[in-house]
Amino acid sequence: MKIFFDLLPIILFFASFKWAEGHKDLVAHWMTQHLGFAVSGGAVGVTEAPVLLATVVVIAATLLQVVVLKAMRKPVDKMLWAGLVIVVVLGGLTLWFHDETFIKWKPTVIYWLMSLGFLVTEIVLGRKMLAQMMGGQIEAPDAVWRTLGWAWVLFFASMGVLNLWVAFNFPLDTWVSFKMWGSLGFTLVFTLAQGLYLSRHMVPEENSKAD
């Protein structure tokens, strides 16, 4: 359930873009009528309508995540706050200037912030955030956690670069599909690789129960 909640903005961005591609005239008319104040010139063109609608949807979905967590009195992760600020700023610029360039940068900014976060916490401060996330199930030397920390730093940095390469070298619909399936696929493969790397350091079940 939490995975679906975390992925909700990406799923809705993808779904709304794909739907709008088949209803461009309707979307352009609706956005001009109801959201014309948010775009320069007050009118949304047919060509840009799908990505502008998807941008509005992803802003609303990210805001909804924060509202739901607050209503349930649950803590809002710092990355979610950062993501909300970034999507509002870059999404707002996309809408106003009728230019998807800004929203294309959003995943890269998020990835690079996460890369920086791992660099600071795992490498510079040595807080072993990854070890804490494992809930004590892994007993590994400091060198292992440091190596894994560098792996996450490089992974997120590389994903940021890859997003830009796809965004500015392929058609818009290709980037939207990559944002949904490619990013998820690479993250899944990397996470599985991490699991294999750490599997030899798993705490035996009987020891874990004894603790």
C-alpha distance (Angstrom), angle and dihedral (degrees) to the residues before:
residue distance angle dihedral
M1 . . .
K2 3.81 . .
I3 3.81 90.8 .
F4 3.80 90.5 54.3
F5 3.82 90.1 47.1
D6 3.81 91.4 51.3
L7 3.81 92.5 47.0
L8 3.80 95.4 44.0
P9 3.84 96.8 101.0
I10 3.82 92.1 49.7
I11 3.81 92.4 46.4
L12 3.80 92.4 49.2
F13 3.81 92.3 45.2
F14 3.80 90.1 53.7
A15 3.82 94.9 43.0
S16 3.81 95.5 46.7
F17 3.81 92.5 46.9
K18 3.81 92.9 50.2
W19 3.81 91.9 46.6
A20 3.81 92.4 47.2
E21 3.80 91.4 51.6
G22 3.80 87.9 67.3
H23 3.81 94.5 43.8
K24 3.80 103.5 39.5
D25 3.80 97.2 143.2
L26 3.80 92.7 49.0
V27 3.82 92.9 46.5
A28 3.81 93.7 46.5
H29 3.82 91.0 50.4
W30 3.82 93.6 46.1
M31 3.80 94.3 47.3
T32 3.80 92.8 46.5
Q33 3.79 90.3 50.8
H34 3.81 98.6 44.3
L35 3.81 105.7 21.9
G36 3.78 102.3 28.8
F37 3.82 90.1 115.9
A38 3.84 89.5 65.3
V39 3.81 96.3 55.4
S40 3.76 130.3 68.0
G41 3.80 109.9 -104.3
G42 3.80 92.0 16.7
A43 3.81 95.1 -104.5
V44 3.81 133.4 96.0
G45 3.79 117.7 -146.1
V46 3.79 124.0 -136.3
T47 3.81 94.3 -117.0
E48 3.80 96.0 53.2
A49 3.82 96.1 37.3
P50 3.85 97.9 95.7
V51 3.80 96.8 53.1
L52 3.80 92.8 41.6
L53 3.80 91.5 52.2
A54 3.82 90.6 47.0
T55 3.80 88.7 50.3
V56 3.80 92.0 53.3
V57 3.80 89.8 47.9
V58 3.81 94.9 50.4
I59 3.82 91.2 49.0
A60 3.82 90.6 50.6
A61 3.82 92.6 45.1
T62 3.81 93.4 50.9
L63 3.79 91.2 47.6
L64 3.82 89.1 48.6
Q65 3.81 90.3 54.9
V66 3.80 90.9 56.7
V67 3.82 92.7 44.9
V68 3.82 92.6 50.0
L69 3.80 93.2 49.0
K70 3.79 91.0 47.7
A71 3.82 91.6 48.1
M72 3.81 89.6 51.1
R73 3.82 89.7 47.8
K74 3.79 91.2 -121.1
P75 3.81 123.9 142.6
V76 3.79 117.1 -96.0
D77 3.80 111.2 -133.2
K78 3.80 115.6 -120.8
M79 3.81 90.4 -123.9
L80 3.80 90.0 55.5
W81 3.80 90.3 53.1
A82 3.79 89.4 47.9
G83 3.80 90.7 46.8
L84 3.80 90.8 51.7
V85 3.81 92.7 51.8
I86 3.81 92.2 45.9
V87 3.80 95.7 47.4
V88 3.82 92.2 46.5
V89 3.81 92.5 49.9
L90 3.81 98.5 41.1
G91 3.78 93.2 35.1
G92 3.79 90.7 50.2
L93 3.80 90.8 51.6
T94 3.82 89.9 48.4
L95 3.78 90.7 53.9
W96 3.78 97.0 43.9
F97 3.80 96.4 46.6
H98 3.84 96.1 35.1
D99 3.80 86.4 -127.0
E100 3.82 125.5 131.1
T101 3.81 90.7 -162.0
F102 3.81 91.1 91.9
I103 3.81 97.1 50.7
K104 3.81 89.6 45.8
W105 3.79 87.9 62.8
K106 3.82 92.8 54.1
P107 3.86 98.0 85.3
T108 3.79 91.1 45.8
V109 3.80 93.0 51.7
I110 3.83 89.7 49.4
Y111 3.81 92.5 47.3
W112 3.79 92.6 48.8
L113 3.80 91.9 48.0
M114 3.80 89.6 52.5
S115 3.80 90.2 47.5
L116 3.79 89.7 51.8
G117 3.80 90.3 46.8
F118 3.81 92.4 55.0
L119 3.80 90.6 44.5
V120 3.79 92.3 54.6
T121 3.82 99.4 39.8
E122 3.81 101.0 36.8
I123 3.80 104.1 29.8
V124 3.80 107.9 24.0
L125 3.82 100.6 32.3
G126 3.82 97.4 23.9
R127 3.81 93.5 -143.4
K128 3.82 94.6 150.9
M129 3.79 93.7 -134.5
L130 3.79 89.7 167.5
A131 3.81 91.0 55.7
Q132 3.81 89.9 52.1
M133 3.80 90.6 49.9
M134 3.82 89.0 56.3
G135 3.80 89.7 61.7
G136 3.78 95.2 -130.6
Q137 3.79 94.1 -58.2
I138 3.79 93.1 119.6
E139 3.78 126.1 62.6
A140 3.77 108.3 -170.6
P141 3.81 137.1 151.5
D142 3.80 118.3 -97.8
A143 3.81 89.3 -108.3
V144 3.82 90.3 61.9
W145 3.80 93.2 52.2
R146 3.80 90.4 45.9
T147 3.80 91.2 51.9
L148 3.79 90.4 48.2
G149 3.80 90.4 48.2
W150 3.80 90.7 54.5
A151 3.81 88.9 47.6
W152 3.82 91.1 57.2
V153 3.80 91.4 45.0
L154 3.80 91.4 53.6
F155 3.81 93.4 40.8
F156 3.80 94.8 55.8
A157 3.80 92.4 40.8
S158 3.81 89.8 51.7
M159 3.81 92.8 46.2
G160 3.79 88.8 54.3
V161 3.79 91.0 54.0
L162 3.81 92.2 43.9
N163 3.80 91.2 52.5
L164 3.80 90.9 54.7
W165 3.80 92.0 47.2
V166 3.80 92.3 53.0
A167 3.80 93.4 40.2
F168 3.79 95.8 54.3
N169 3.80 101.9 31.7
F170 3.81 101.7 46.0
P171 3.82 136.8 49.0
L172 3.80 117.9 -79.5
D173 3.81 94.7 -108.2
T174 3.82 89.8 53.7
W175 3.80 90.3 54.5
V176 3.81 91.6 48.2
S177 3.82 90.5 52.4
F178 3.81 91.0 46.3
K179 3.81 90.1 49.9
M180 3.81 88.6 56.1
W181 3.81 105.2 35.5
G182 3.80 107.0 14.2
S183 3.79 97.3 51.0
L184 3.79 91.7 44.4
G185 3.80 91.9 47.8
F186 3.80 95.0 49.5
T187 3.81 91.2 47.1
L188 3.81 91.5 49.9
V189 3.82 92.7 49.6
F190 3.80 91.7 47.2
T191 3.81 91.7 48.6
L192 3.81 91.2 50.3
A193 3.81 89.9 49.4
Q194 3.81 88.6 51.8
G195 3.79 89.6 51.6
L196 3.80 91.9 52.4
Y197 3.80 90.8 47.8
L198 3.81 91.7 52.3
S199 3.81 98.0 37.8
R200 3.80 93.3 92.9
H201 3.79 89.3 58.4
M202 3.82 96.5 53.9
V203 3.78 114.7 132.9
P204 3.85 109.9 -117.5
E205 3.80 110.9 -105.1
E206 3.81 94.4 -120.4
N207 3.83 90.6 52.8
S208 3.77 91.6 49.2
K209 3.82 91.0 51.5
A210 3.79 91.1 47.2
D211 3.79 89.8 55.7
